[in-house]
Amino acid sequence: MLNYEISAHELKELLSEGREPGCVLLDVREVWEHEEARIEGSILIPMGEIPARVHQELDPEAHIIAICHHGVRSMSVTAWLREQGFERAQSLRGGIDAWSAEVDASVPRY
């Protein structure tokens, strides 16, 4: 079973090597945060909407990386997803802030 968290560098490697073409980047922040800064290709489902939307919009077999600002909300969502049978859900450790600081400085920090 996968760890609950994935680092920004591990995610970069996963995406750049194309090792997992079906990987889903799930942004669980609010709309204004997603508009401010985002990882290209991520889909936005704010944390409060996860229970109502996730079973209709996400494949429980997919490798899902939840993303928030600093990693707290995404870890909560990851734990909930795992309880719902999404066994390959992970949280981006440090959130989009870590992604910006460690991987892609073109993503604004806020």
C-alpha positions in Angstrom: 0.0 0.0 0.0 1.2 3.5 -0.8 2.3 6.0 1.9 -0.3 8.6 2.9 2.0 11.4 1.7 4.1 12.0 -1.4 6.8 14.7 -1.5 6.9 17.4 -4.1 10.0 15.9 -5.7 8.4 12.4 -5.8 5.4 13.9 -7.5 7.5 15.7 -10.0 9.3 12.5 -10.8 6.0 10.6 -11.1 4.6 13.2 -13.5 7.8 13.9 -15.6 8.6 10.3 -16.2 5.1 9.5 -17.2 5.2 6.5 -15.0 1.6 6.8 -14.1 -0.4 8.4 -17.0 -3.7 7.9 -15.1 -2.5 9.9 -12.0 -5.2 12.4 -10.9 -4.1 15.7 -9.2 -7.1 16.5 -7.0 -7.0 20.1 -5.8 -9.1 20.4 -2.6 -8.6 24.1 -2.0 -11.2 26.8 -2.6 -11.9 28.3 -6.0 -10.1 31.5 -5.3 -7.0 29.6 -4.2 -7.1 27.5 -7.4 -7.3 30.7 -9.4 -4.3 32.1 -7.5 -2.0 29.2 -7.9 -2.4 25.7 -9.4 -0.5 22.7 -10.8 -1.5 22.4 -14.5 -3.8 19.5 -15.1 -5.2 19.4 -11.6 -9.0 19.1 -11.1 -10.7 21.2 -8.5 -13.1 19.8 -6.0 -13.1 21.9 -2.9 -12.8 20.0 0.4 -16.4 20.7 1.4 -17.7 19.2 -1.9 -15.7 16.0 -1.7 -18.3 13.8 -0.1 -21.0 14.8 -2.6 -18.9 14.6 -5.8 -16.0 12.2 -5.4 -17.9 9.0 -6.1 -19.4 10.4 -9.3 -16.2 12.1 -10.6 -13.2 9.9 -9.5 -12.2 6.3 -10.1 -11.5 4.5 -6.9 -8.8 2.5 -8.7 -6.9 5.7 -9.8 -3.8 7.0 -8.2 -5.1 10.3 -6.7 -2.8 13.0 -5.3 -4.7 15.4 -3.1 -3.4 19.0 -3.0 -4.1 21.9 -0.8 -2.1 25.0 0.4 0.2 23.3 3.0 -0.9 19.7 3.2 -3.4 19.7 6.1 -6.7 19.6 4.2 -5.3 17.2 1.6 -4.2 14.8 4.3 -7.7 14.9 5.8 -9.2 14.2 2.3 -6.7 11.5 1.7 -7.6 9.7 5.0 -11.3 10.0 4.1 -10.8 8.7 0.6 -8.9 5.7 1.9 -11.8 5.0 4.2 -14.1 5.1 1.2 -12.0 2.5 -0.7 -9.7 4.8 -2.7 -6.6 2.8 -1.7 -4.2 4.7 -3.9 -5.0 8.2 -2.6 -2.1 10.3 -1.3 -1.6 13.8 0.0 1.1 16.2 -1.4 3.3 16.8 1.7 3.6 20.6 2.2 0.9 21.3 -0.4 1.2 23.6 -3.3 3.5 25.8 -1.2 6.1 23.0 -1.2 5.6 22.4 -4.9 6.3 26.1 -5.6 9.3 26.3 -3.3 10.9 23.0 -4.3 9.8 22.2 -7.9 8.2 25.0 -9.9 8.8 28.6 -8.8 6.5 29.8 -11.6 3.6 28.7 -9.4 2.8 31.7 -7.2 3.1 31.4 -3.4 0.4 33.0 -1.3 
